[in-house]
């Protein structure tokens, strides 16, 4: 693995999660759930919080406010209870790749507005293909199908938090892999930035395999090969500079 001399800086991930939900958006509620989503989707977090642990049920039963302590974690999640604040967050973070979670009820009004105003946020700038990175989190999927049909190129629907989290982790990993390949295609290749994104991809893919109990041997093999190639290029560049 390259040392500090060959990888001169370490970037912060440029993605974030925006969550719109009357209950989950309340700062005093569902803090463990939000902490799990934030840390699990952050590839730089060395000890991500598990979605379910021994005191999870008790945490969700607490009605009063709980102190929020993210232990210095770079917080990648912003949660809101109303559409206006959510839209303001989109407007202030147009430089980021946003993964948007919404409840079914608020999403009915929010999704059309957000797609109209921030369509580029959900569109690949190179291929012009839509990103399926709007996640509707609801109790009954059948009630959301009609809404989703109008935005089927952008929406995925879930009724279980673990399924949503694992899918989003995979999607974020795929995003970093695509970004790394494009950085390597630049002239000259941006090897340092590509290295970080490949490392993030590998970490997120590992988390996905653990959550879903599936193999990603082919995908991880591709990432490992790219990392090996980039490391060799970085070593060569470092030797030339010495």
C-alpha positions in Angstrom: 0.0 0.0 0.0 1.4 3.4 -0.8 2.8 5.5 2.0 2.5 9.2 2.7 5.1 10.0 0.1 3.2 8.3 -2.8 -0.3 9.4 -1.8 0.3 13.1 -0.8 -3.2 13.8 0.5 -6.4 12.1 1.6 -9.7 13.4 0.5 -13.0 13.4 2.2 -15.8 11.6 0.4 -17.9 14.0 -1.7 -21.2 12.3 -1.2 -23.9 12.9 1.4 -27.2 11.4 2.4 -30.3 13.6 2.8 -33.2 12.1 4.7 -36.7 13.5 4.6 -39.1 12.0 7.2 -41.3 13.4 9.9 -40.1 11.1 12.5 -36.5 10.3 11.5 -35.8 13.9 10.7 -36.5 14.8 14.4 -33.0 15.4 15.9 -34.1 13.8 19.2 -35.3 10.6 17.6 -33.8 7.5 15.8 -30.3 8.6 16.5 -28.9 5.1 16.4 -30.5 4.5 13.1 -29.1 7.7 11.6 -25.7 7.0 13.1 -25.6 3.6 11.5 -26.5 5.0 8.1 -24.0 7.8 8.4 -21.1 5.6 9.6 -21.8 2.6 7.4 -21.9 4.8 4.2 -18.7 6.6 5.1 -15.8 4.4 3.8 -13.3 6.3 6.0 -15.1 5.3 9.2 -13.0 2.5 10.7 -15.7 1.2 13.1 -19.1 1.8 11.6 -22.1 1.4 13.8 -24.1 -1.7 13.3 -27.8 -1.2 12.4 -29.0 -3.5 15.1 -27.2 -4.0 18.4 -28.1 -5.0 21.9 -29.8 -1.7 22.9 -31.3 -0.9 19.5 -34.9 -1.6 20.5 -34.5 0.4 23.7 -33.1 3.3 21.8 -36.1 3.4 19.5 -38.5 3.4 22.4 -37.0 6.4 24.0 -39.3 9.4 23.5 -37.2 12.2 25.1 -34.1 13.8 23.5 -30.8 11.9 23.5 -27.4 13.5 23.3 -25.9 13.2 19.9 -22.2 12.1 20.0 -20.7 11.1 16.7 -17.3 10.7 18.2 -15.6 13.0 15.7 -17.1 11.2 12.7 -17.4 13.3 9.6 -21.2 13.4 9.4 -22.5 12.5 6.0 -26.2 12.6 6.8 -28.6 15.5 7.0 -32.2 14.7 8.1 -35.2 16.9 7.8 -38.9 16.8 8.8 -40.2 19.3 6.2 -39.8 19.7 2.5 -38.6 23.3 2.5 -35.6 22.7 4.7 -34.8 19.6 2.7 -34.8 21.6 -0.6 -32.6 24.2 0.9 -30.1 21.5 1.8 -30.1 20.3 -1.8 -29.5 23.9 -3.0 -26.5 24.3 -0.6 -24.9 21.0 -1.6 -25.1 20.9 -5.4 -21.4 20.1 -5.5 -22.0 16.8 -3.8 -23.3 13.4 -5.0 -26.5 13.1 -3.0 -28.3 9.9 -2.0 -31.8 10.9 -1.0 -34.0 8.9 1.3 -37.7 10.0 1.8 -40.8 8.7 3.4 -43.6 7.7 1.1 -45.9 10.5 2.3 -43.4 13.4 2.1 -41.9 11.9 -1.1 -45.1 12.3 -3.0 -44.7 16.1 -3.0 -40.9 16.3 -2.5 -39.7 14.0 -5.3 -41.3 15.9 -8.2 -40.0 19.3 -6.9 -36.5 17.9 -6.3 -36.3 16.2 -9.7 -37.4 19.4 -11.4 -35.1 21.7 -9.6 -32.1 19.4 -9.1 -32.3 17.0 -12.0 -28.5 17.3 -12.6 -27.9 15.9 -9.1 -29.5 12.7 -10.2 -28.0 12.6 -13.7 -24.6 11.2 -14.7 -22.7 14.2 -16.1 -20.8 12.0 -18.6 -23.5 9.5 -19.9 -26.5 11.7 -19.1 -28.1 8.5 -17.6 -30.3 8.9 -14.5 -29.0 7.8 -11.1 -31.4 5.5 -9.2 -30.4 7.2 -5.9 -33.8 8.2 -4.5 -34.8 5.7 -1.9 -38.4 5.6 -0.7 -38.6 4.1 2.8 -42.2 3.1 3.6 -44.3 0.5 5.4 -46.3 -0.7 2.3 -44.5 -0.8 -1.0 -47.7 -1.4 -2.9 -48.9 2.1 -1.9 -45.9 3.7 -3.5 -45.9 1.9 -6.9 -48.0 4.5 -8.7 -45.8 7.4 -7.6 -42.7 5.5 -8.5 -43.8 4.8 -12.0 -43.5 8.5 -13.0 -39.9 8.5 -11.6 -39.0 4.9 -12.1 -35.5 5.8 -13.5 -34.6 7.5 -10.2 -36.5 5.6 -7.4 -36.0 2.5 -5.4 -38.5 1.5 -2.8 -37.8 -0.3 0.5 -39.9 -1.3 3.5 -36.9 -2.6 5.6 -34.1 -0.4 6.8 -31.4 -3.1 6.5 -32.3 -3.7 2.8 -32.2 0.1 2.1 -28.8 0.5 3.8 -27.1 -2.4 2.1 -28.4 -1.3 -1.3 -27.3 2.3 -0.8 -23.8 1.1 0.4 -23.5 -0.9 -2.9 -24.7 2.1 -4.9 -22.2 4.4 -3.2 -19.4 1.9 -3.9 -20.4 1.7 -7.5 -20.3 5.5 -7.7 -16.8 5.6 -6.4 -15.6 2.9 -8.8 -17.0 4.8 -11.7 -15.3 8.0 -10.5 -12.0 6.3 -10.1 -12.1 4.9 -13.6 -12.8 8.4 -15.0 -9.9 9.8 -13.0 -7.6 7.2 -14.5 -8.8 8.1 -18.0 -7.8 11.7 -17.5 -4.6 13.0 -19.2 -2.5 12.7 -17.2 -4.3 10.2 -14.9 -5.2 11.5 -11.5 -3.8 8.5 -9.7 -3.9 9.8 -6.2 -7.6 10.7 -6.3 -8.4 7.4 -8.1 -6.5 5.5 -5.4 -8.7 7.0 -2.6 -11.9 6.2 -4.5 -10.8 2.7 -5.2 -10.0 2.2 -1.5 -13.4 3.5 -0.6 -15.0 1.2 -3.2 -13.3 -1.8 -1.7 -14.3 -1.0 1.8 -18.0 -0.4 0.9 -18.1 -3.6 -1.2 -16.8 -5.5 1.8 -19.5 -4.0 4.0 -22.1 -4.9 1.4 -21.0 -8.5 1.2 -21.0 -8.8 5.0 -24.6 -7.3 5.3 -26.0 -9.3 2.4 -23.9 -12.5 2.9 -23.1 -12.6 -0.8 -19.8 -12.9 -2.8 -18.5 -10.0 -4.9 -15.4 -11.9 -5.9 -15.5 -10.6 -9.5 -16.1 -7.0 -8.5 -13.5 -7.0 -5.7 -11.0 -8.7 -8.1 -11.4 -5.8 -10.5 -10.9 -3.2 -7.7 -7.8 -5.0 -6.4 -6.3 -5.1 -9.9 -7.0 -1.4 -10.4 -5.5 -0.6 -7.0 -2.4 -2.7 -7.8 -2.0 -0.8 -11.1 -2.4 2.6 -9.4 0.0 1.7 -6.7 2.6 0.8 -9.3 2.1 4.1 -11.0 2.3 6.0 -7.8 5.5 4.2 -6.8 7.0 5.0 -10.2 6.1 8.7 -9.9 7.6 8.8 -6.5 10.9 7.2 -7.7 11.1 9.7 -10.5 10.7 12.6 -8.1 13.5 11.4 -5.8 
